[in-house]
Amino acid sequence: MPGPKPPHSAAFAGTLSRRAAIGGLLAVPAALSMPRLARAQGAWPDRPVRIIVPFTPGGSTDIIARALATALQGEFGQPFVVENRGGAGGTIGTEVAAHAPADGYTLLLGHIGTLAVNPSLYRNLNFDTVDSFAPIVLAAVVPNIMVVHPQKVPVKTISELIALAKQKPRALSYGSGGNGSAAHIAMAAFNLATGTVMEHVPYRGTGPMMNDLIGGTIDLTLTGGPPALPPVRSGMLRALGVSSPHRLVTAPEIPTIAEQGVAGFDATQWYGLLAPARTPRPIVDKLNDACGRALRSEALRPRLESEGAEATPGTPEEFRDFIIAERKRWGEVVRQADLRVE
């Protein structure tokens, strides 16, 4: 389904293994490890900064957060430490970040699920994904890939999957990193667009979900390139289609879902860095500038692209407007699919 385009949108790329992805993204050149801003431009930061990832390790959010953490540590000369606080579809870690002191020492790596979907999916959140945060930068967008267990789901195209799902309603199970996760909402959009009904199996993170998919416990998922493509390359899973409007540059053999008959389908993940609301604007600007340099650099940008992520640095205001537009878009999907989590 069509939706608002992130700033500076371009082509997407492929991925490596999850372990190689994390290692590769952290292996930025020494140029990024040299402190550039440090204390010369003010007191902040004069101690370690934590980046909360509201999911377990191993998924796209975690991979991108660790890449940014390494780059920011090089920029500011202080440790940027990733803290995984998974649970409840990302709401637990997001709440921790929302209620943290607005001093620049706690940040959040949020994404489409935690920032745009959860406000409609969960009835009783005690934070707001716009009012409770100071957006810093939309860091990256990542296309989802429909992957199936080849022995359990013997189909090779999206049209064959749709036919099977309609022949056997609720017989197929799809996994996600949790209620409100990117895979959950992307599959909800797919079911709406195709008139299919498949059973949702939420996990506490993308990593455990992918392990069960590879092992045959569940049938399929629609998730990001970093965790999806390595088992496809090794033959453990079969890729049926890409959720973005265009094919992946580094995996052009995988057709888009839209070109296989689901006209206009577009369910792309995105990730961004935020601070608690009322964080001083000079700190937000420093972080935006540093992230922009890192994301545009030849050290980090090609690395992200090789993992299926497109760097999308812009202004805090652009990111805020993007969150608002995406909340409206995906809130309608939640409403139409009648998705609710108490």
N, C-alpha and C positions, 0 to 999 in steps of 0.2 A: 504494500500500500504506500502511496506517495506521502512524503512528509517534508518538514523543513530541512534544508541542507545545512550542514555545519559550515562555519567560515572556512574559506580557502580549500574547499573539497577538491580531491584529485583521485587518481587511480589507487587501487589497493594492491597489496602484495601478499606473498605466501608466508610460510612458517617453517620452523625447525622443530625438533623435539622439545617437550616442555623443559626438560633439564637443560638442554642446550640453549633454549630461549632465555631462561633466567641467567645462565652463565654468560651467554653472548651479550645480553643487554647490559650486564654489569661490567663487561670488559671494555669500557670506553677508554680512549687513549689518555695518556698522561696529561694532555693539555687540559682536559676537563677536571683533573684532580688538583690543579693549581688554584689556590684561593685567590679570587679576583676582587671580591667586594669586601669580605671579612669585616673588620672593624673600622676601616677607613671611612665608611659612609654612615656611621652611627653605632649605637650600642647593640642593636639587634642584628644577628643572633650572637649572644655571648655564651651560649650553652647548647646542648643537643636539642634538636627539633624532632618531634615524632610525627609520622604520617600514618594515620589510622586507615587500614584497609578493612572494610566491614565484611570480609569473607575469609575463608581458610586459604592457606598458601596453595599456589599452583595454577590458579586461574589467570585470566587476562588482566584483571584488576591488580592482582598481586605482582605480575610480571612488569606491568607498566609503572606501578608505584616504585618498585625497586630500581628501575631504570632512571626515573626522575630523582629518586633519593640519592643515587650515586652522582648524578650531574649537579644537584644542588649542594651536596657536600663539597664538591670541587669548587663551586662558585663562591660559597660563603665561608669555607674553612672550618665548619662545624659539622658534627655528625647529624645526618638526617636518617632516623631510625624507623623502619617500617614495623608497625604493630598490627598484627592480625586479630581482629575482634569480630569473629563470625557469629552468625545466628540470626534467626527470625528474618530471613530474606534481606539481611544487611541493615535492619533497623537498629540492632543493638549497637554496633559500632558507629553508625551515623548519629545516634542519640548521644553517645559518649562525646563525639566531636562537637555536636551542637551545643552541649552544656559545658564545654571546656572553657577555661579562661581565654579571653580575647586578647592574648598577648603575643601571638605569632609563634608559639611553641607547640601548638597542636594543630595539625592540618588533617584534611580528609581527602582521600582519593575516592570520589564518588563516581557513579556511572548511571546509565539509563534507568536501571531498576531502582536503585536507592534514591535517585533524585527526581525522576519523572513518573515512575509507575507506583511506587509505594504510597504516595499521598492519596491515591484513589483506592489502592488495594487494601490498606489497613485503616480501620475506623478510628483508632484511638492513639494515634501518634502524638507525643507531647513535644513535638518540634515541627517546624515548617521548613521545607527544603529550599524555599526562597528567603523567607524572613529571618531564619535562624543562621544563615551563612553569608559570608562575604565571598562571592565567587572570585577566583584568581585567574584561571585559564582553562579553556577547553583543550585538553592535551592531545587527544587522539580519538579517531573513529576506527572501528573494526567491523568488517562484515561477518555475519553469521554464515555457517555452512551446515546444510542438512546432511547428517551422517547416520548411517544405519549399520546394525550388525549384519554382515552379509549372509550368515547362515540362518539367522532367525527371521530376517526380512529379505527374502530373495527378489528384490526389485532393483532396477538399475536407473530408473528415471523418476522424476517427480510425478508424472502422470500415472505411472504404475503404482506409486505409493498412494496416491489419492484414490485410485480404483480399489486397492486392497483395503484401505481404511474405510471406504464406503461399503464394501462388501462385508466387512467385519467390524461394525462400530464398537468402540471401546476395547477391541481386542489388542490393539497396539499400545504400547506404553512408551512415553517419552520422559527423559530425565532432565532435570535442571539443577542449578546451583542453589535452589531454594525458592519459596514463594516470592514473587516479585522480581526474580532474577531476570537477566536478559534473555536466557533461553526460555523461561516460563512465558514471558510476554510475547516473544517472537513466535512461539508455537501457538499461543492463543490467537495471535493475528493470522497465522497460517490456517488454523482451523476455521476461523471466521471467513477467510477469503475463499476457502475451498469447500466449505460445507462438510468437513470431516469432524469426527469426534474421536480423540485419543486420550488415554488416561495419563494424567500428570503424576510423576513420582519426584517430589522435591528432595534434594539432598542438602547437606550442610557444606556446600561448596562445589565448585566445578570439578576439582580433582577427584573426590570420591565418586561423583557421578560418572566421570569418564572411565574410571576403573571398572565400575559395574557394567557400563555399556560394552566395553571391550570384553568383559567376562560373560556377557550374554544375559545378565540379570534383567536389563531393560532392552528395548528394541531400537531406539533412535533418540536423537536430540538435534536441536538447531542452535549451535553455539559458535563462539568466536574461533578465528583461525589458529591462534597459538595453541589451544588444547586440542583442536579438532584435526588439523592436518597431519601431525606426526603419525598417529595410528592409521590414517588413510595411506600415507606414503609407505608404511610397512605392511599394508595389506590386512590389518586387523579390522578396519572399518571401511565402508564404501561411502564416498561422497556423491550425493545426488544433485545438489544445487547450491548456489550462493545467493544470499538474501539481498545483496546490494544491487543497484541498477546495472552495474557493469561487472564483467568477469574479473577475476583476480589476475594481475599482470604476471605473477609468478606461478599461477595455476590456471592457465587459460583453457585447459581441457575440461574444467568444471563449468557447465553452463549455469546461467542465473535461473532462479526460480521463475522470474517474470517471463523469460523467453521460452519457458516450458509450459506456458498456458495460464499462469496465474498473473494476469496482466496488472502491471503497476506495483507488484509486491516489492516492498522495501522495508526491511527490519534490521537496521544497522545499530550495533552497539556504539557507545561513546563513553569517554572517560574524562574527568576533569578534576582539578585541584581546587579545594576550597578551604577557608578558615572560618572560625566562628564569627557570627555577626559582631559588628563594632570593633573588629580588629583594626588597628590604626591604618589609614590609607597608605602612609609611606611604606609600611611593611608589605601590604598587598601589592603595591607598585614594584617594590624590589623583587618580590617573588615572581610577579608577572614578567618583568624584564629578564630575570635569570632563566625562567622556564622557556621564554621565547627564544633566547640565545641557544639554549640546550636543544630544544626541539627542532630548530633550524640548522643546527650544526651538522657537519659531515660526520661527526663522531656518533651522534645519536639518531638522527633522522633516518639514514639508511638501515640502521639496526632495527628500528621500529617497523619500517616498511618490509624488511625481510621476515618479520614475524606476523605480517598481515595487518599491521596497524599503520594508519596515515597520521602523521603529526599535523595538528590543526591549531597552532598558537594564534591567539587574538587578544582582544582586550577583556577586562573583567565585565564591562557592560555588555559586550557581545555574548559572553558566556551566560550572563544572567538572563538576557532576552531569549537565548536558546533554551535554557531550562524551562522558562515559562511556556514557550511554544511546545516543547516536548511533553510537558505535563498535560497540556490540553489535548494533544494528539493521542497519547497513550492512555489518558484518563477515559477517552471515548472507547478505546479498545477494551479496557477493564469493564466499562459499563455494558457494552454490547455483549461481551462474553460472560457477564454476570460473575465476575471473579471477586471474591471477598475473603479476607483473612481477619479473624477477630484478634 
